[in-house]
Amino acid sequence: MRTSSRSGVAPVLDRGCPVTGCRPAATCQFVTNHVRPRCWTWKAVAAPICWSPTMASTNTDCTDGLSILTSASSLLIATQGLLIAPLRFMPTSPPCAQDRRDVARKSARGSIEAVAGVDTIRGIAYQQMQAALMALDVLDSVSLTGLRVEGSDDVVDVEVFSAPGKVSRAAQIKTKTSRYAWSKGELQSVLRRWASLPDAESASFEFITDGRLGPSAESLSSALTSASQGDGARLSALVDEPAGSETLRRLSRAQVRLDPATVTALWLRAVRQVVAILPRVRTEQDSAEQAERRLGALVMLLTERASNANEAERIISRQEIAGTLGVDVDQSREQRWPGVLRERYVAFAQAVDADAPIQLDVATHEQQLVRQTTDEQPTSKPPLSVLDGDLPATLAGRTGTGKTTTVRALCRAAAAAGRVVLVAQAESYISGRLDALVADALSSVLKEDFPFATGRQIIADPTVTLVIDGVSEIPDSSRTGLAEELSRLVTLQSNMKIMLVGRDIASLRATLPTSVTSSDYVMVPLDYQRRRAVAKEVLRQASVAEEGMPASSPGDAEVHAVVTHLESVLGDAAGNPLLFRMGLSLYAEQDAFKNRAAMYDRFIVSMVARTGAIDISLATAMLSVVFSRLLDEGRRYADSFEWLLLIRAAAEAVGLPDPSALDAAAKRCGLIVKVGYTQTLAAMHDSFADYFAGWGTARNLSRLPDRLTQGDIQRILFSVEIGGLGCVGVDTIARDLPFLTVQLATHEEALPAETTTEAVAAILERLLPGNVTPGVLLAQSKSGKLLAALSDESSQWVSAAEMMERSRTLPVVAIDQGGPLTVATRLWRRFLQDKLTANTRFPVARPRSIDDACDALTVHATRTAEIVSKLMGEISPPGQQHVLTAQVGPLGLDAVIGPWIDDPMGGHWPVKYRRTAAISVIAAGVSDAATPAGLARRGGSASVEGMISQSPEEAAAKIVNDAIEELTVKRWLTH
């Protein structure tokens, strides 16, 4: 950047606009007076252009308040009197506190000479927004008196005071580009420096970053979390400090907080908070404009104080914060929980989504793993019954199975019973801000903003159940932050109960602390009778009545024909409520489709047709690029300003001149919606995001990432349904998502004759455990079938006669249709079947006493767990044992055996149990754990005789078999 130090000449950014990258005619420049820079502006426009995350542009003057320019990678904040633009620093990390103060003073004198890298600018903007949120925390809490920006030691960026001169909480805030990750050594250096300060004696400390943690840093962060809960053994070993030392005690109050939120997202969160505490104004727009203006004043105050060399002058009191924002320091009575606010919520929640079309049941996951004498099938339960179990809980189900419908039904049913269930959207979560997420959940029902304080009051209420939906669909970094907050929360028995909802049971379990056993639930798919009932109702509603006559109900034959047709098209997916209803709606409109992807396509066309004509192919192309880029980051949502940038970039990528009309139409027809009560935008259902991303991959508008995760499964399936198997990399999928290959094999169109031993062996190398490297034998039968077998010999083609001879000692599979992937997955299935075939043992003797029953069940559970662990080690594909382990779940048993019961079958010992990490089997009445309350926490009911009727080998094989079929295709191993 070139400047004229005091001439008032506007320095030009030779590199172009930091927002759009435009050059010459629309180049951005500073408008300066004789003393200091004031604002960004477009060269071609006379009036300055003020940017904020909630509006693309305006011609309002920026001299009063805050001007924001932002992009996906950088954000500049310019205020009246100061430009937060650090100079002459390395772009990989923000400068130290003294350097920032020097820069601010030079900026005020107009002596800026060069522009720093965007990473440095982003780092300071990120720190300022975190500081603003901490200032709002101070205002929100009567126990805090103020904060200091740029602490007395450079290791501290923000200090929060509980009394004058007494630090309650301190933080260092750092950004790091995605190319690099924090190491244990870097974090430990900061933490030790903090621990040496006098304030560390009683204050807590946070290292807040948007960067990635390397493996060693992750271990340190996890150890800090454990130490904060009283287990300092791991931290002691990692930092080489003796147990009980003063340094270790101080470090146990430190935490590493990952907050990957963009500066824009932090700004929007802060605006929401200011809106919540402002006096009510006439319109929502007035409220947002006031909040932005006053938040800008607060950021300006923080910036000015940060540049002051006098430590005392860098302190901002709670009263000053309130005065800057123009609000009272005390929370209004209407926003305090419980009080009248709880009564209002219960009344409103009874009407939440009252017209939801499908009511679904859930079944306990653990009951699918244990054979019971009284009920061989999972027990269906009404939604409200899950509140009576042992929480925290998880509810898992594939996309479209009705998870969101169920939790909303749970919210309504609880409110009708006078209980409080809050449903929050994980997409709205910002790391370290669980209180804001809870306040958002309240806002989504009452349709007004609430401050952080209300969220904290709700968290402290043990009668509240918080349901967080979409947990497995947020990025790993966000889920890590949520896991750390929940870890601290669920260990406090007096706090609210938690239920996590998402697609992936493994992600849900990993978000809860390992020290706590959860009650796991899964969605029950629509069976044939419920499909008939839904079909009959949809067809009745779709029938055209003449001259006001009531609609006619379809006959049984018609209903059966419709259900049969949808089952033939959707296959196992016919049990998916969302897909089944979509298919019914298209069937009623006489709109045919051949597979799931075609059904989504026709459904979108139908939606758009009802709301106005737009070129749906162009809109789909734009949205395909947007959601591909979001899914590459592990999410399906964006804040409003990021969305604007994404659609512009997508339009440029696909050659669209004006994306705004397409974006407006997508929102108007309901394809794009706001999440809850926030500024977050997402597809109408997360499966539509997968569809759009898959469409883009199939049409070569986007490509799959180099490393695939569980969150990529659905977009891969959509890609293959639209463009065939050739549009995805089979080898990459087999490496990262080996269990997905079973579903993909059904789409393979290659002929058996085109199959080579090398291609099959290459895929099998990804599917079979690392210690198994068999050869592949192929042969062609006279009828044209491909014969295949695994062998210890080198891979080769053999004659049909030789293959038949070898079939006496080798398992041979016959393939009618398909290529290398089909052959490989069939051989893999045969390998797994051989491993999971257990020899039938003679039944054990019936226990004659309750002590015998306890011993028998303990021995059986212990042996079963050992065999399951051994089997998973022997059959898991390379690097995938953790996936199978997570799907299997805990292998322990917490059981209470009751008194003997006579029955026509000869009597039995009843058992109440749950799956846990450890094994504990006791007799009723021998401890407090067997009280009625303790028994209620054990959701499973069975008998000792039923649970030990299978040998441990058979029980273990079934557990692993069921887990693999959950990850692949139902009945894949057993049909």
Secondary structure, 3 states (H helix, E strand, C coil): CCCCCCCCCCCECCCCCCCCCCCHHHCEEEEECCCCEEEEEECCCCCCCCCECCECCCCCCCCCCEEEEECCCCEEEEECCEEECCCCCCCCCCCCHHHHHHHHHHHHHCCCCCCCCHHHHHHHHHHHHHHHHHHHHHHHCCCCCEEEECCCCCCCCEEEEEECCEEEEEEEEECCCCCCEECHHHHHHHHHHHHCCHHHHCCEEEEEECCEECHHHHHHHHHHHHHHCCCCHHHHHHHCCCCCCHHHHHHCCEEEEECCCCHHHHHHHHHHHHHHHCCCCCCHHHHHHHHHHHHHHHHHHHHHHHCCCCHHHHEEEHHHHHHHHCCCCCCCHHHCCCHHHHHHHHHHHCCCCCCCCCCCCEEECHHHCCCCCCCCCCCEECHHHHHHCCCCEEEECCCCCCHHHHHHHHHHHHHHCCCEEEEEEHHHCCCCCHHHHHHHHHHHHHCCCCCHHHHHHHHCCCCEEEEEECHHHCCHHHHHHHHHHHHHHHCCCCCCEEEEEECCHHHHHHHCCCCCCCEEEEECCCCHHHHHHHHHHHHHHHCCCCCCCCCCCCCHHHHHHHHHHHHHHHHHHHHCHHHHHHHHHHHHCCCCCCCHHHHHHHHHHHHHHHHCCCCHHHHHHHHHHHHHHHHHCCCCEEEHHHHHHHHHHHHHHHCCCCHHHHHHHHHHCCCEEECCCCCEEEECCHHHHHHHHHHHHHCCCCCCCCCCCHHHHHHHHHHHHHHCHHHCCHHHHHHHCHHHHHHHHCCCCCCHHHCCHHHHHHHHHHHCCCCCCCEEEEEECCCCCEEEEEECCCCEECCHHHHHHHCCCCCEEEECCCCHHHHHHHHHHHHHHHHCCCCCCCCCCCCCCHHHHHHHHHHHHHHHHHHHHHHHHHHCCCCCHHHHHHHHCCCCEEEEECCCECCCCCCECEEEEECCCCEEEEECCCCHHHCHHHHHCCCEEEEHHHHCCCCHHHHHHHHHHHHHHHHCCCCCCCC
